[in-house]
Amino acid sequence: MLEVGNGGMTLEEYRSHFNIWALAKVWVGPLHNNKIVVVLWNRGSQRATVTALWSDIDLDPTVAMKARDL
């Protein structure tokens, strides 16, 4: 769901949210059936390592995934 303009975010957060929303639409859109986009945010100002287990978000851990650092 696009939350731009609903209040509570900084300008940078709104821009990031809109960009991720647009990218998700391209990756998961009607031409790319059965794809899931997972976004992990580092809301801090310092670089951080973010780790997630696929099982935590109910994804099959045996399925190959692609990851991108945006």
mmCIF file as Biopython writes it, N, C-alpha, C and O atoms, coordinates in Angstrom:
data_model
#
loop_
_atom_site.group_PDB
_atom_site.id
_atom_site.type_symbol
_atom_site.label_atom_id
_atom_site.label_alt_id
_atom_site.label_comp_id
_atom_site.label_asym_id
_atom_site.label_entity_id
_atom_site.label_seq_id
_atom_site.pdbx_PDB_ins_code
_atom_site.Cartn_x
_atom_site.Cartn_y
_atom_site.Cartn_z
_atom_site.occupancy
_atom_site.B_iso_or_equiv
_atom_site.auth_seq_id
_atom_site.auth_asym_id
_atom_site.pdbx_PDB_model_num
ATOM 1   N N  . MET A ? 1  ? 0.851  -1.165  0.000   1.0 0.0 1  A 1 
ATOM 2   C CA . MET A ? 1  ? 0.000  0.000   0.000   1.0 0.0 1  A 1 
ATOM 3   C C  . MET A ? 1  ? 0.897  1.228   0.000   1.0 0.0 1  A 1 
ATOM 4   O O  . MET A ? 1  ? 1.879  1.276   0.740   1.0 0.0 1  A 1 
ATOM 5   N N  . LEU A ? 2  ? 0.581  2.193   -0.797  1.0 0.0 2  A 1 
ATOM 6   C CA . LEU A ? 2  ? 1.346  3.428   -0.889  1.0 0.0 2  A 1 
ATOM 7   C C  . LEU A ? 2  ? 0.904  4.388   0.207   1.0 0.0 2  A 1 
ATOM 8   O O  . LEU A ? 2  ? -0.269 4.754   0.286   1.0 0.0 2  A 1 
ATOM 9   N N  . GLU A ? 3  ? 1.847  4.790   1.050   1.0 0.0 3  A 1 
ATOM 10  C CA . GLU A ? 3  ? 1.546  5.642   2.198   1.0 0.0 3  A 1 
ATOM 11  C C  . GLU A ? 3  ? 2.045  7.076   2.044   1.0 0.0 3  A 1 
ATOM 12  O O  . GLU A ? 3  ? 2.012  7.840   3.009   1.0 0.0 3  A 1 
ATOM 13  N N  . VAL A ? 4  ? 2.498  7.451   0.875   1.0 0.0 4  A 1 
ATOM 14  C CA . VAL A ? 4  ? 3.040  8.792   0.670   1.0 0.0 4  A 1 
ATOM 15  C C  . VAL A ? 4  ? 1.957  9.833   0.915   1.0 0.0 4  A 1 
ATOM 16  O O  . VAL A ? 4  ? 0.864  9.759   0.353   1.0 0.0 4  A 1 
ATOM 17  N N  . GLY A ? 5  ? 2.279  10.806  1.765   1.0 0.0 5  A 1 
ATOM 18  C CA . GLY A ? 5  ? 1.358  11.896  2.047   1.0 0.0 5  A 1 
ATOM 19  C C  . GLY A ? 5  ? 0.442  11.672  3.232   1.0 0.0 5  A 1 
ATOM 20  O O  . GLY A ? 5  ? -0.354 12.551  3.562   1.0 0.0 5  A 1 
ATOM 21  N N  . ASN A ? 6  ? 0.528  10.523  3.882   1.0 0.0 6  A 1 
ATOM 22  C CA . ASN A ? 6  ? -0.367 10.237  5.006   1.0 0.0 6  A 1 
ATOM 23  C C  . ASN A ? 6  ? 0.171  10.725  6.344   1.0 0.0 6  A 1 
ATOM 24  O O  . ASN A ? 6  ? -0.491 10.557  7.368   1.0 0.0 6  A 1 
ATOM 25  N N  . GLY A ? 7  ? 1.340  11.317  6.360   1.0 0.0 7  A 1 
ATOM 26  C CA . GLY A ? 7  ? 1.900  11.847  7.601   1.0 0.0 7  A 1 
ATOM 27  C C  . GLY A ? 7  ? 2.764  10.844  8.338   1.0 0.0 7  A 1 
ATOM 28  O O  . GLY A ? 7  ? 2.598  9.632   8.195   1.0 0.0 7  A 1 
ATOM 29  N N  . GLY A ? 8  ? 3.698  11.373  9.136   1.0 0.0 8  A 1 
ATOM 30  C CA . GLY A ? 8  ? 4.496  10.520  9.998   1.0 0.0 8  A 1 
ATOM 31  C C  . GLY A ? 8  ? 5.858  10.127  9.468   1.0 0.0 8  A 1 
ATOM 32  O O  . GLY A ? 8  ? 6.620  9.473   10.180  1.0 0.0 8  A 1 
ATOM 33  N N  . MET A ? 9  ? 6.196  10.504  8.234   1.0 0.0 9  A 1 
ATOM 34  C CA . MET A ? 9  ? 7.499  10.152  7.677   1.0 0.0 9  A 1 
ATOM 35  C C  . MET A ? 9  ? 8.247  11.411  7.267   1.0 0.0 9  A 1 
ATOM 36  O O  . MET A ? 9  ? 7.653  12.458  7.007   1.0 0.0 9  A 1 
ATOM 37  N N  . THR A ? 10 ? 9.568  11.277  7.216   1.0 0.0 10 A 1 
ATOM 38  C CA . THR A ? 10 ? 10.392 12.378  6.720   1.0 0.0 10 A 1 
ATOM 39  C C  . THR A ? 10 ? 10.324 12.389  5.196   1.0 0.0 10 A 1 
ATOM 40  O O  . THR A ? 10 ? 9.832  11.438  4.588   1.0 0.0 10 A 1 
ATOM 41  N N  . LEU A ? 11 ? 10.815 13.455  4.581   1.0 0.0 11 A 1 
ATOM 42  C CA . LEU A ? 11 ? 10.841 13.534  3.123   1.0 0.0 11 A 1 
ATOM 43  C C  . LEU A ? 11 ? 11.644 12.370  2.540   1.0 0.0 11 A 1 
ATOM 44  O O  . LEU A ? 11 ? 11.234 11.774  1.544   1.0 0.0 11 A 1 
ATOM 45  N N  . GLU A ? 12 ? 12.782 12.042  3.153   1.0 0.0 12 A 1 
ATOM 46  C CA . GLU A ? 12 ? 13.606 10.932  2.666   1.0 0.0 12 A 1 
ATOM 47  C C  . GLU A ? 12 ? 12.861 9.605   2.783   1.0 0.0 12 A 1 
ATOM 48  O O  . GLU A ? 12 ? 12.946 8.763   1.888   1.0 0.0 12 A 1 
ATOM 49  N N  . GLU A ? 13 ? 12.131 9.415   3.883   1.0 0.0 13 A 1 
ATOM 50  C CA . GLU A ? 13 ? 11.358 8.189   4.053   1.0 0.0 13 A 1 
ATOM 51  C C  . GLU A ? 13 ? 10.242 8.097   3.015   1.0 0.0 13 A 1 
ATOM 52  O O  . GLU A ? 13 ? 9.996  7.022   2.467   1.0 0.0 13 A 1 
ATOM 53  N N  . TYR A ? 14 ? 9.567  9.209   2.740   1.0 0.0 14 A 1 
ATOM 54  C CA . TYR A ? 14 ? 8.533  9.208   1.698   1.0 0.0 14 A 1 
ATOM 55  C C  . TYR A ? 14 ? 9.127  8.859   0.346   1.0 0.0 14 A 1 
ATOM 56  O O  . TYR A ? 14 ? 8.544  8.073   -0.400  1.0 0.0 14 A 1 
ATOM 57  N N  . ARG A ? 15 ? 10.274 9.429   0.021   1.0 0.0 15 A 1 
ATOM 58  C CA . ARG A ? 15 ? 10.918 9.135   -1.268  1.0 0.0 15 A 1 
ATOM 59  C C  . ARG A ? 15 ? 11.308 7.663   -1.355  1.0 0.0 15 A 1 
ATOM 60  O O  . ARG A ? 15 ? 11.084 7.016   -2.379  1.0 0.0 15 A 1 
ATOM 61  N N  . SER A ? 16 ? 11.888 7.138   -0.287  1.0 0.0 16 A 1 
ATOM 62  C CA . SER A ? 16 ? 12.279 5.725   -0.267  1.0 0.0 16 A 1 
ATOM 63  C C  . SER A ? 16 ? 11.056 4.827   -0.401  1.0 0.0 16 A 1 
ATOM 64  O O  . SER A ? 16 ? 11.066 3.861   -1.164  1.0 0.0 16 A 1 
ATOM 65  N N  . HIS A ? 17 ? 10.011 5.150   0.340   1.0 0.0 17 A 1 
ATOM 66  C CA . HIS A ? 17 ? 8.780  4.365   0.299   1.0 0.0 17 A 1 
ATOM 67  C C  . HIS A ? 17 ? 8.198  4.348   -1.113  1.0 0.0 17 A 1 
ATOM 68  O O  . HIS A ? 17 ? 7.808  3.292   -1.610  1.0 0.0 17 A 1 
ATOM 69  N N  . PHE A ? 18 ? 8.139  5.497   -1.753  1.0 0.0 18 A 1 
ATOM 70  C CA . PHE A ? 18 ? 7.591  5.573   -3.108  1.0 0.0 18 A 1 
ATOM 71  C C  . PHE A ? 18 ? 8.444  4.764   -4.082  1.0 0.0 18 A 1 
ATOM 72  O O  . PHE A ? 18 ? 7.904  4.041   -4.920  1.0 0.0 18 A 1 
ATOM 73  N N  . ASN A ? 19 ? 9.764  4.876   -3.982  1.0 0.0 19 A 1 
ATOM 74  C CA . ASN A ? 19 ? 10.651 4.142   -4.886  1.0 0.0 19 A 1 
ATOM 75  C C  . ASN A ? 19 ? 10.511 2.634   -4.713  1.0 0.0 19 A 1 
ATOM 76  O O  . ASN A ? 19 ? 10.444 1.902   -5.701  1.0 0.0 19 A 1 
ATOM 77  N N  . ILE A ? 20 ? 10.466 2.160   -3.464  1.0 0.0 20 A 1 
ATOM 78  C CA . ILE A ? 20 ? 10.304 0.733   -3.223  1.0 0.0 20 A 1 
ATOM 79  C C  . ILE A ? 20 ? 8.941  0.260   -3.726  1.0 0.0 20 A 1 
ATOM 80  O O  . ILE A ? 20 ? 8.833  -0.827  -4.295  1.0 0.0 20 A 1 
ATOM 81  N N  . TRP A ? 21 ? 7.907  1.065   -3.520  1.0 0.0 21 A 1 
ATOM 82  C CA . TRP A ? 21 ? 6.571  0.731   -4.015  1.0 0.0 21 A 1 
ATOM 83  C C  . TRP A ? 21 ? 6.592  0.586   -5.542  1.0 0.0 21 A 1 
ATOM 84  O O  . TRP A ? 21 ? 6.026  -0.361  -6.087  1.0 0.0 21 A 1 
ATOM 85  N N  . ALA A ? 22 ? 7.245  1.526   -6.223  1.0 0.0 22 A 1 
ATOM 86  C CA . ALA A ? 22 ? 7.313  1.480   -7.688  1.0 0.0 22 A 1 
ATOM 87  C C  . ALA A ? 22 ? 8.106  0.263   -8.160  1.0 0.0 22 A 1 
ATOM 88  O O  . ALA A ? 22 ? 7.700  -0.410  -9.107  1.0 0.0 22 A 1 
ATOM 89  N N  . LEU A ? 23 ? 9.236  -0.026  -7.507  1.0 0.0 23 A 1 
ATOM 90  C CA . LEU A ? 23 ? 10.031 -1.195  -7.879  1.0 0.0 23 A 1 
ATOM 91  C C  . LEU A ? 23 ? 9.252  -2.486  -7.653  1.0 0.0 23 A 1 
ATOM 92  O O  . LEU A ? 23 ? 9.310  -3.403  -8.471  1.0 0.0 23 A 1 
ATOM 93  N N  . ALA A ? 24 ? 8.531  -2.555  -6.554  1.0 0.0 24 A 1 
ATOM 94  C CA . ALA A ? 24 ? 7.735  -3.747  -6.266  1.0 0.0 24 A 1 
ATOM 95  C C  . ALA A ? 24 ? 6.683  -3.967  -7.343  1.0 0.0 24 A 1 
ATOM 96  O O  . ALA A ? 24 ? 6.416  -5.105  -7.729  1.0 0.0 24 A 1 
ATOM 97  N N  . LYS A ? 25 ? 6.090  -2.894  -7.827  1.0 0.0 25 A 1 
ATOM 98  C CA . LYS A ? 25 ? 5.087  -3.009  -8.883  1.0 0.0 25 A 1 
ATOM 99  C C  . LYS A ? 25 ? 5.710  -3.565  -10.160 1.0 0.0 25 A 1 
ATOM 100 O O  . LYS A ? 25 ? 5.072  -4.345  -10.868 1.0 0.0 25 A 1 
ATOM 101 N N  . VAL A ? 26 ? 6.938  -3.178  -10.461 1.0 0.0 26 A 1 
ATOM 102 C CA . VAL A ? 26 ? 7.622  -3.676  -11.650 1.0 0.0 26 A 1 
ATOM 103 C C  . VAL A ? 26 ? 7.964  -5.148  -11.469 1.0 0.0 26 A 1 
ATOM 104 O O  . VAL A ? 26 ? 7.733  -5.950  -12.375 1.0 0.0 26 A 1 
ATOM 105 N N  . TRP A ? 27 ? 8.514  -5.519  -10.305 1.0 0.0 27 A 1 
ATOM 106 C CA . TRP A ? 27 ? 8.957  -6.896  -10.074 1.0 0.0 27 A 1 
ATOM 107 C C  . TRP A ? 27 ? 7.806  -7.861  -9.900  1.0 0.0 27 A 1 
ATOM 108 O O  . TRP A ? 27 ? 7.921  -9.022  -10.293 1.0 0.0 27 A 1 
ATOM 109 N N  . VAL A ? 28 ? 6.702  -7.423  -9.327  1.0 0.0 28 A 1 
ATOM 110 C CA . VAL A ? 28 ? 5.607  -8.325  -9.008  1.0 0.0 28 A 1 
ATOM 111 C C  . VAL A ? 28 ? 4.425  -8.130  -9.948  1.0 0.0 28 A 1 
ATOM 112 O O  . VAL A ? 28 ? 3.414  -8.823  -9.828  1.0 0.0 28 A 1 
ATOM 113 N N  . GLY A ? 29 ? 4.543  -7.211  -10.861 1.0 0.0 29 A 1 
ATOM 114 C CA . GLY A ? 29 ? 3.431  -6.852  -11.734 1.0 0.0 29 A 1 
ATOM 115 C C  . GLY A ? 29 ? 2.889  -8.017  -12.554 1.0 0.0 29 A 1 
ATOM 116 O O  . GLY A ? 29 ? 3.371  -9.142  -12.423 1.0 0.0 29 A 1 
ATOM 117 N N  . PRO A ? 30 ? 1.903  -7.762  -13.389 1.0 0.0 30 A 1 
ATOM 118 C CA . PRO A ? 30 ? 1.202  -8.819  -14.117 1.0 0.0 30 A 1 
ATOM 119 C C  . PRO A ? 30 ? 2.096  -9.629  -15.054 1.0 0.0 30 A 1 
ATOM 120 O O  . PRO A ? 30 ? 1.752  -10.762 -15.391 1.0 0.0 30 A 1 
ATOM 121 N N  . LEU A ? 31 ? 3.230  -9.084  -15.482 1.0 0.0 31 A 1 
ATOM 122 C CA . LEU A ? 31 ? 4.116  -9.819  -16.373 1.0 0.0 31 A 1 
ATOM 123 C C  . LEU A ? 31 ? 5.039  -10.766 -15.619 1.0 0.0 31 A 1 
ATOM 124 O O  . LEU A ? 31 ? 5.710  -11.593 -16.238 1.0 0.0 31 A 1 
ATOM 125 N N  . HIS A ? 32 ? 5.084  -10.661 -14.292 1.0 0.0 32 A 1 
ATOM 126 C CA . HIS A ? 32 ? 5.997  -11.452 -13.472 1.0 0.0 32 A 1 
ATOM 127 C C  . HIS A ? 32 ? 5.198  -12.184 -12.393 1.0 0.0 32 A 1 
ATOM 128 O O  . HIS A ? 32 ? 5.252  -11.817 -11.219 1.0 0.0 32 A 1 
ATOM 129 N N  . ASN A ? 33 ? 4.471  -13.202 -12.787 1.0 0.0 33 A 1 
ATOM 130 C CA . ASN A ? 33 ? 3.604  -13.924 -11.846 1.0 0.0 33 A 1 
ATOM 131 C C  . ASN A ? 33 ? 4.402  -14.615 -10.741 1.0 0.0 33 A 1 
ATOM 132 O O  . ASN A ? 33 ? 5.548  -15.020 -10.937 1.0 0.0 33 A 1 
ATOM 133 N N  . ASN A ? 34 ? 3.772  -14.736 -9.589  1.0 0.0 34 A 1 
ATOM 134 C CA . ASN A ? 34 ? 4.293  -15.531 -8.465  1.0 0.0 34 A 1 
ATOM 135 C C  . ASN A ? 34 ? 5.613  -15.028 -7.908  1.0 0.0 34 A 1 
ATOM 136 O O  . ASN A ? 34 ? 6.395  -15.832 -7.399  1.0 0.0 34 A 1 
ATOM 137 N N  . LYS A ? 35 ? 5.888  -13.766 -7.979  1.0 0.0 35 A 1 
ATOM 138 C CA . LYS A ? 35 ? 7.091  -13.224 -7.353  1.0 0.0 35 A 1 
ATOM 139 C C  . LYS A ? 35 ? 6.695  -12.463 -6.102  1.0 0.0 35 A 1 
ATOM 140 O O  . LYS A ? 35 ? 5.609  -11.890 -6.024  1.0 0.0 35 A 1 
ATOM 141 N N  . ILE A ? 36 ? 7.585  -12.464 -5.130  1.0 0.0 36 A 1 
ATOM 142 C CA . ILE A ? 36 ? 7.366  -11.771 -3.866  1.0 0.0 36 A 1 
ATOM 143 C C  . ILE A ? 36 ? 8.535  -10.822 -3.658  1.0 0.0 36 A 1 
ATOM 144 O O  . ILE A ? 36 ? 9.688  -11.191 -3.885  1.0 0.0 36 A 1 
ATOM 145 N N  . VAL A ? 37 ? 8.247  -9.623  -3.235  1.0 0.0 37 A 1 
ATOM 146 C CA . VAL A ? 37 ? 9.287  -8.657  -2.905  1.0 0.0 37 A 1 
ATOM 147 C C  . VAL A ? 37 ? 9.297  -8.474  -1.397  1.0 0.0 37 A 1 
ATOM 148 O O  . VAL A ? 37 ? 8.264  -8.191  -0.791  1.0 0.0 37 A 1 
ATOM 149 N N  . VAL A ? 38 ? 10.471 -8.637  -0.793  1.0 0.0 38 A 1 
ATOM 150 C CA . VAL A ? 38 ? 10.656 -8.429  0.638   1.0 0.0 38 A 1 
ATOM 151 C C  . VAL A ? 38 ? 11.618 -7.266  0.802   1.0 0.0 38 A 1 
ATOM 152 O O  . VAL A ? 38 ? 12.709 -7.270  0.231   1.0 0.0 38 A 1 
ATOM 153 N N  . VAL A ? 39 ? 11.221 -6.281  1.574   1.0 0.0 39 A 1 
ATOM 154 C CA . VAL A ? 39 ? 12.053 -5.105  1.795   1.0 0.0 39 A 1 
ATOM 155 C C  . VAL A ? 39 ? 12.437 -5.052  3.266   1.0 0.0 39 A 1 
ATOM 156 O O  . VAL A ? 39 ? 11.580 -5.110  4.148   1.0 0.0 39 A 1 
ATOM 157 N N  . LEU A ? 40 ? 13.729 -4.942  3.516   1.0 0.0 40 A 1 
ATOM 158 C CA . LEU A ? 40 ? 14.239 -4.797  4.880   1.0 0.0 40 A 1 
ATOM 159 C C  . LEU A ? 40 ? 14.857 -3.413  4.986   1.0 0.0 40 A 1 
ATOM 160 O O  . LEU A ? 40 ? 15.794 -3.090  4.256   1.0 0.0 40 A 1 
ATOM 161 N N  . TRP A ? 41 ? 14.340 -2.603  5.886   1.0 0.0 41 A 1 
ATOM 162 C CA . TRP A ? 41 ? 14.782 -1.214  6.030   1.0 0.0 41 A 1 
ATOM 163 C C  . TRP A ? 41 ? 15.798 -1.065  7.150   1.0 0.0 41 A 1 
ATOM 164 O O  . TRP A ? 41 ? 15.630 -1.638  8.227   1.0 0.0 41 A 1 
ATOM 165 N N  . ASN A ? 42 ? 16.833 -0.312  6.905   1.0 0.0 42 A 1 
ATOM 166 C CA . ASN A ? 42 ? 17.729 0.151   7.961   1.0 0.0 42 A 1 
ATOM 167 C C  . ASN A ? 42 ? 17.355 1.607   8.193   1.0 0.0 42 A 1 
ATOM 168 O O  . ASN A ? 42 ? 17.735 2.479   7.411   1.0 0.0 42 A 1 
ATOM 169 N N  . ARG A ? 43 ? 16.620 1.874   9.251   1.0 0.0 43 A 1 
ATOM 170 C CA . ARG A ? 43 ? 16.139 3.236   9.503   1.0 0.0 43 A 1 
ATOM 171 C C  . ARG A ? 43 ? 17.158 4.092   10.240  1.0 0.0 43 A 1 
ATOM 172 O O  . ARG A ? 43 ? 16.916 5.272   10.493  1.0 0.0 43 A 1 
ATOM 173 N N  . GLY A ? 44 ? 18.292 3.501   10.582  1.0 0.0 44 A 1 
ATOM 174 C CA . GLY A ? 44 ? 19.328 4.257   11.269  1.0 0.0 44 A 1 
ATOM 175 C C  . GLY A ? 44 ? 20.177 5.058   10.295  1.0 0.0 44 A 1 
ATOM 176 O O  . GLY A ? 44 ? 20.085 4.882   9.080   1.0 0.0 44 A 1 
ATOM 177 N N  . SER A ? 45 ? 20.991 5.926   10.835  1.0 0.0 45 A 1 
ATOM 178 C CA . SER A ? 45 ? 21.848 6.752   9.991   1.0 0.0 45 A 1 
ATOM 179 C C  . SER A ? 45 ? 23.192 6.090   9.708   1.0 0.0 45 A 1 
ATOM 180 O O  . SER A ? 45 ? 23.965 6.584   8.887   1.0 0.0 45 A 1 
ATOM 181 N N  . GLN A ? 46 ? 23.477 4.973   10.383  1.0 0.0 46 A 1 
ATOM 182 C CA . GLN A ? 46 ? 24.729 4.254   10.191  1.0 0.0 46 A 1 
ATOM 183 C C  . GLN A ? 46 ? 24.491 2.978   9.382   1.0 0.0 46 A 1 
ATOM 184 O O  . GLN A ? 46 ? 23.405 2.400   9.413   1.0 0.0 46 A 1 
ATOM 185 N N  . ARG A ? 47 ? 25.520 2.557   8.664   1.0 0.0 47 A 1 
ATOM 186 C CA . ARG A ? 47 ? 25.447 1.306   7.920   1.0 0.0 47 A 1 
ATOM 187 C C  . ARG A ? 47 ? 25.212 0.160   8.910   1.0 0.0 47 A 1 
ATOM 188 O O  . ARG A ? 47 ? 25.777 0.155   10.004  1.0 0.0 47 A 1 
ATOM 189 N N  . ALA A ? 48 ? 24.381 -0.806  8.526   1.0 0.0 48 A 1 
ATOM 190 C CA . ALA A ? 48 ? 24.064 -1.913  9.421   1.0 0.0 48 A 1 
ATOM 191 C C  . ALA A ? 48 ? 23.894 -3.196  8.620   1.0 0.0 48 A 1 
ATOM 192 O O  . ALA A ? 48 ? 23.524 -3.169  7.447   1.0 0.0 48 A 1 
ATOM 193 N N  . THR A ? 49 ? 24.167 -4.299  9.263   1.0 0.0 49 A 1 
ATOM 194 C CA . THR A ? 49 ? 23.896 -5.604  8.671   1.0 0.0 49 A 1 
ATOM 195 C C  . THR A ? 49 ? 22.487 -6.015  9.090   1.0 0.0 49 A 1 
ATOM 196 O O  . THR A ? 49 ? 22.148 -5.991  10.273  1.0 0.0 49 A 1 
ATOM 197 N N  . VAL A ? 50 ? 21.686 -6.387  8.120   1.0 0.0 50 A 1 
ATOM 198 C CA . VAL A ? 50 ? 20.314 -6.792  8.393   1.0 0.0 50 A 1 
ATOM 199 C C  . VAL A ? 50 ? 20.186 -8.263  8.014   1.0 0.0 50 A 1 
ATOM 200 O O  . VAL A ? 50 ? 20.528 -8.660  6.900   1.0 0.0 50 A 1 
ATOM 201 N N  . THR A ? 51 ? 19.698 -9.050  8.936   1.0 0.0 51 A 1 
ATOM 202 C CA . THR A ? 51 ? 19.546 -10.482 8.712   1.0 0.0 51 A 1 
ATOM 203 C C  . THR A ? 51 ? 18.084 -10.872 8.893   1.0 0.0 51 A 1 
ATOM 204 O O  . THR A ? 51 ? 17.415 -10.422 9.824   1.0 0.0 51 A 1 
ATOM 205 N N  . ALA A ? 52 ? 17.606 -11.711 7.992   1.0 0.0 52 A 1 
ATOM 206 C CA . ALA A ? 52 ? 16.225 -12.202 8.107   1.0 0.0 52 A 1 
ATOM 207 C C  . ALA A ? 52 ? 16.209 -13.674 7.735   1.0 0.0 52 A 1 
ATOM 208 O O  . ALA A ? 52 ? 16.893 -14.096 6.802   1.0 0.0 52 A 1 
ATOM 209 N N  . LEU A ? 53 ? 15.441 -14.438 8.453   1.0 0.0 53 A 1 
ATOM 210 C CA . LEU A ? 53 ? 15.235 -15.837 8.112   1.0 0.0 53 A 1 
ATOM 211 C C  . LEU A ? 53 ? 13.973 -15.943 7.275   1.0 0.0 53 A 1 
ATOM 212 O O  . LEU A ? 53 ? 12.937 -15.386 7.638   1.0 0.0 53 A 1 
ATOM 213 N N  . TRP A ? 54 ? 14.051 -16.659 6.150   1.0 0.0 54 A 1 
ATOM 214 C CA . TRP A ? 54 ? 12.874 -16.779 5.293   1.0 0.0 54 A 1 
ATOM 215 C C  . TRP A ? 54 ? 11.701 -17.363 6.057   1.0 0.0 54 A 1 
ATOM 216 O O  . TRP A ? 54 ? 10.549 -17.004 5.811   1.0 0.0 54 A 1 
ATOM 217 N N  . SER A ? 55 ? 11.995 -18.261 6.983   1.0 0.0 55 A 1 
ATOM 218 C CA . SER A ? 55 ? 10.911 -18.886 7.749   1.0 0.0 55 A 1 
ATOM 219 C C  . SER A ? 55 ? 10.178 -17.871 8.631   1.0 0.0 55 A 1 
ATOM 220 O O  . SER A ? 55 ? 9.010  -18.077 8.961   1.0 0.0 55 A 1 
ATOM 221 N N  . ASP A ? 56 ? 10.845 -16.780 9.015   1.0 0.0 56 A 1 
ATOM 222 C CA . ASP A ? 56 ? 10.192 -15.738 9.821   1.0 0.0 56 A 1 
ATOM 223 C C  . ASP A ? 56 ? 9.072  -15.033 9.065   1.0 0.0 56 A 1 
ATOM 224 O O  . ASP A ? 56 ? 8.149  -14.487 9.669   1.0 0.0 56 A 1 
ATOM 225 N N  . ILE A ? 57 ? 9.163  -15.050 7.742   1.0 0.0 57 A 1 
ATOM 226 C CA . ILE A ? 57 ? 8.132  -14.398 6.934   1.0 0.0 57 A 1 
ATOM 227 C C  . ILE A ? 57 ? 7.380  -15.423 6.079   1.0 0.0 57 A 1 
ATOM 228 O O  . ILE A ? 57 ? 6.821  -15.099 5.031   1.0 0.0 57 A 1 
ATOM 229 N N  . ASP A ? 58 ? 7.386  -16.674 6.566   1.0 0.0 58 A 1 
ATOM 230 C CA . ASP A ? 58 ? 6.627  -17.769 5.947   1.0 0.0 58 A 1 
ATOM 231 C C  . ASP A ? 58 ? 7.000  -18.060 4.496   1.0 0.0 58 A 1 
ATOM 232 O O  . ASP A ? 58 ? 6.136  -18.385 3.682   1.0 0.0 58 A 1 
ATOM 233 N N  . LEU A ? 59 ? 8.301  -17.941 4.171   1.0 0.0 59 A 1 
ATOM 234 C CA . LEU A ? 59 ? 8.779  -18.336 2.854   1.0 0.0 59 A 1 
ATOM 235 C C  . LEU A ? 59 ? 9.522  -19.658 2.983   1.0 0.0 59 A 1 
ATOM 236 O O  . LEU A ? 59 ? 10.168 -19.914 3.999   1.0 0.0 59 A 1 
ATOM 237 N N  . ASP A ? 60 ? 9.433  -20.487 1.973   1.0 0.0 60 A 1 
ATOM 238 C CA . ASP A ? 60 ? 10.094 -21.789 1.969   1.0 0.0 60 A 1 
ATOM 239 C C  . ASP A ? 60 ? 11.606 -21.580 1.918   1.0 0.0 60 A 1 
ATOM 240 O O  . ASP A ? 60 ? 12.107 -21.023 0.941   1.0 0.0 60 A 1 
ATOM 241 N N  . PRO A ? 61 ? 12.347 -22.011 2.940   1.0 0.0 61 A 1 
ATOM 242 C CA . PRO A ? 61 ? 13.794 -21.781 2.984   1.0 0.0 61 A 1 
ATOM 243 C C  . PRO A ? 61 ? 14.568 -22.578 1.949   1.0 0.0 61 A 1 
ATOM 244 O O  . PRO A ? 61 ? 15.753 -22.317 1.748   1.0 0.0 61 A 1 
ATOM 245 N N  . THR A ? 62 ? 13.933 -23.553 1.279   1.0 0.0 62 A 1 
ATOM 246 C CA . THR A ? 62 ? 14.629 -24.345 0.269   1.0 0.0 62 A 1 
ATOM 247 C C  . THR A ? 62 ? 14.553 -23.718 -1.119  1.0 0.0 62 A 1 
ATOM 248 O O  . THR A ? 62 ? 15.217 -24.189 -2.042  1.0 0.0 62 A 1 
ATOM 249 N N  . VAL A ? 63 ? 13.768 -22.680 -1.279  1.0 0.0 63 A 1 
ATOM 250 C CA . VAL A ? 63 ? 13.606 -22.009 -2.579  1.0 0.0 63 A 1 
ATOM 251 C C  . VAL A ? 63 ? 14.710 -20.971 -2.744  1.0 0.0 63 A 1 
ATOM 252 O O  . VAL A ? 63 ? 15.007 -20.224 -1.812  1.0 0.0 63 A 1 
ATOM 253 N N  . ALA A ? 64 ? 15.311 -20.922 -3.915  1.0 0.0 64 A 1 
ATOM 254 C CA . ALA A ? 64 ? 16.380 -19.952 -4.193  1.0 0.0 64 A 1 
ATOM 255 C C  . ALA A ? 64 ? 15.816 -18.541 -4.241  1.0 0.0 64 A 1 
ATOM 256 O O  . ALA A ? 64 ? 14.741 -18.309 -4.795  1.0 0.0 64 A 1 
ATOM 257 N N  . MET A ? 65 ? 16.538 -17.617 -3.664  1.0 0.0 65 A 1 
ATOM 258 C CA . MET A ? 65 ? 16.133 -16.209 -3.615  1.0 0.0 65 A 1 
ATOM 259 C C  . MET A ? 65 ? 17.245 -15.344 -4.172  1.0 0.0 65 A 1 
ATOM 260 O O  . MET A ? 65 ? 18.417 -15.717 -4.114  1.0 0.0 65 A 1 
ATOM 261 N N  . LYS A ? 66 ? 16.885 -14.200 -4.708  1.0 0.0 66 A 1 
ATOM 262 C CA . LYS A ? 66 ? 17.864 -13.200 -5.125  1.0 0.0 66 A 1 
ATOM 263 C C  . LYS A ? 66 ? 17.773 -12.048 -4.142  1.0 0.0 66 A 1 
ATOM 264 O O  . LYS A ? 66 ? 16.689 -11.696 -3.676  1.0 0.0 66 A 1 
ATOM 265 N N  . ALA A ? 67 ? 18.919 -11.467 -3.834  1.0 0.0 67 A 1 
ATOM 266 C CA . ALA A ? 67 ? 18.939 -10.334 -2.911  1.0 0.0 67 A 1 
ATOM 267 C C  . ALA A ? 67 ? 19.668 -9.178  -3.562  1.0 0.0 67 A 1 
ATOM 268 O O  . ALA A ? 67 ? 20.640 -9.376  -4.292  1.0 0.0 67 A 1 
ATOM 269 N N  . ARG A ? 68 ? 19.200 -7.976  -3.298  1.0 0.0 68 A 1 
ATOM 270 C CA . ARG A ? 68 ? 19.832 -6.765  -3.819  1.0 0.0 68 A 1 
ATOM 271 C C  . ARG A ? 68 ? 19.968 -5.756  -2.703  1.0 0.0 68 A 1 
ATOM 272 O O  . ARG A ? 68 ? 19.053 -5.566  -1.901  1.0 0.0 68 A 1 
ATOM 273 N N  . ASP A ? 69 ? 21.110 -5.116  -2.659  1.0 0.0 69 A 1 
ATOM 274 C CA . ASP A ? 69 ? 21.345 -4.052  -1.699  1.0 0.0 69 A 1 
ATOM 275 C C  . ASP A ? 69 ? 21.128 -2.739  -2.430  1.0 0.0 69 A 1 
ATOM 276 O O  . ASP A ? 69 ? 21.960 -2.319  -3.235  1.0 0.0 69 A 1 
ATOM 277 N N  . LEU A ? 70 ? 20.009 -2.099  -2.146  1.0 0.0 70 A 1 
ATOM 278 C CA . LEU A ? 70 ? 19.697 -0.837  -2.806  1.0 0.0 70 A 1 
ATOM 279 C C  . LEU A ? 70 ? 20.110 0.328   -1.947  1.0 0.0 70 A 1 
ATOM 280 O O  . LEU A ? 70 ? 19.926 1.480   -2.339  1.0 0.0 70 A 1 
#
